[in-house]
């Protein structure tokens, strides 16, 4: 359903004002969330802001099922930012395991160091201070402020963007990259009440994850199916299909992962000859290793040795 608009200063002559944009979506989506939300450890009160932040780093481009065991091990080992900050960054890479995109581990370690040094070890409540932390972008700052501290922010991940694209804009998929129009719409849809807004952020995200999925959406289970602009229009096909996941086999990503796996398992520096056994093609192997060094994920040592970063 297209969001209704009204002049910012209407007079009685204009007639009764309609509901604010999105008001008719809030209650059904939040009620659905209250009944169907998954029980996830980072949603528990005891998770705290640090638990929320760790989950947001880990969940980027990674499904919940893969995150859960690593998340629990991580928080058991490093229950506070200061616990992680005092470790070498290589330990964060080691503990990251096979979650993929291991630079996230370095960024999370960097954020923990900054939180410890700048904020006394407590994840800041102020959105601008969150945004100033290393490795924290627009989405993560809004998510932590909203989910950890109950603040009113537009939290736009892929799932939320898809829900808004279909329910309000009437298209099957959102653009590949977040646009200014999407940000404006998300702000217009925010409930005025702060606690309701944070609940709406979590609920709309869960709706996209479980019901309004990229493929095989379950409109019969959707609490706002009767209002969905895309469904009411007959579900017109998007200009193009959703982006497919990147091929992994045979890519530099796979080689990087194999090299890191050897280094994670090692208790000391690893000779070049050991890493050479990881992948048969020398040019690609060297390129992958050079990339890991350039990204700060691997530290070269004299004598052709390599290890996870120590500083």
Helices and strands as residue ranges (DSSP letters): G 12-14, H 23-36, G 41-43, G 45-47, H 48-58, H 64-77, H 81-85, H 89-96, H 103-118, H 127-131, H 138-149, H 158-164, I 165-169, H 180-189, H 194-210, G 219-221, G 225-227, H 229-232, H 252-265, E 270-271, H 272-276, H 282-294, E 298-301, E 305-308
